Amino acid sequence: MPEEPSVKKVAVFEGEARIGSIVSGMQEIRLKPEDFSSPIALQMAISRIYEAVIKAFEQGMQRKYVAEVRFTDSLGNPVVFAIDLGEATPPFSKDKVKARITVELYEEEED
């Protein structure tokens, strides 16, 4: 029986990326909208941040480079995500660069 060709859909978006550095371990620090819902929630968030900073200092400070990528999806929604670029200085002359985002949709083959 011949195999059916795999069906896939590809979408390409254009956006931009901001290149920067973070201290390793700090990526665990996140503020969520509910952290600002009350003074107690904010205090708990600050405590979480404090613990993450102390842990990062204890483990040693290592710098990592990241790209914050921004683009607008097909429905007009802003999309933001990060890419870990590693510990070496990225080969870009500017801290803002263009980004091309390729999304490929496909079904996994069943065994």
C-alpha positions in Angstrom: 0.0 0.0 0.0 1.6 3.4 -1.0 2.2 5.9 1.8 0.3 9.1 1.8 2.4 12.2 1.4 2.7 14.0 4.7 0.6 17.1 5.0 2.1 20.2 6.5 1.5 23.9 6.6 4.3 26.4 6.9 3.9 30.0 8.1 6.7 32.6 8.1 6.6 35.7 10.2 9.0 38.7 10.3 9.8 40.4 13.5 12.7 41.7 15.5 15.0 40.5 18.3 16.7 42.4 21.1 20.0 40.9 22.1 21.1 41.1 25.7 22.6 39.3 28.6 21.3 37.8 31.8 22.9 36.3 34.8 22.5 32.5 34.7 19.8 31.5 37.2 17.9 34.7 36.9 15.6 33.3 34.2 13.6 31.8 37.0 12.5 35.2 38.2 9.1 35.9 36.8 6.4 38.3 37.8 2.8 37.4 36.9 -0.2 39.6 36.8 -1.6 38.0 40.0 1.6 39.1 41.8 0.2 42.6 41.7 -3.3 41.7 42.9 -2.7 42.7 46.6 0.1 44.0 48.8 0.6 40.5 50.3 0.9 38.9 46.8 3.5 41.4 45.9 5.5 40.7 49.0 5.4 37.0 48.3 6.7 37.7 44.8 9.5 39.9 46.1 10.4 37.0 48.5 10.5 34.6 45.6 12.8 37.0 43.6 15.0 37.5 46.6 15.4 33.7 47.1 16.3 33.3 43.3 18.9 36.1 43.5 20.5 34.5 46.6 20.5 31.1 44.9 22.1 32.6 41.7 24.9 34.2 43.8 25.6 31.0 45.7 25.9 29.0 42.4 28.2 31.6 40.9 27.5 34.3 38.4 27.7 33.2 34.8 26.5 35.5 32.0 24.3 34.1 29.2 23.2 35.9 26.1 19.6 35.8 25.0 17.4 37.2 22.2 14.0 38.5 23.0 12.1 37.9 19.8 8.9 39.9 19.1 6.5 39.5 16.2 2.8 39.8 15.4 0.9 36.6 14.6 -1.7 36.0 11.9 -4.5 37.3 14.1 -2.7 40.5 15.1 -1.6 39.3 18.5 1.8 40.3 19.8 4.1 37.2 20.5 7.2 37.4 22.6 9.6 34.6 23.3 13.3 34.1 24.2 16.1 32.2 22.6 19.2 31.2 24.6 22.3 32.2 22.6 24.8 30.7 25.0 27.7 32.1 26.9 29.8 33.4 24.0 29.2 36.9 22.7 26.8 36.8 19.8 28.2 37.8 16.4 25.9 40.8 15.9 27.1 44.4 15.7 23.9 45.8 17.0 21.6 44.9 19.9 18.5 45.0 17.7 18.3 42.6 14.8 15.7 41.3 12.4 14.1 37.9 13.1 12.4 35.4 10.7 10.1 33.0 12.5 9.1 29.8 10.7 6.3 27.7 12.0 5.7 24.3 10.5 2.5 22.4 11.4 2.3 18.7 10.7 0.9 15.5 12.0 3.1 12.8 13.6 3.0 9.6 11.8 1.3 6.8 13.7 3.0 3.4 14.1 
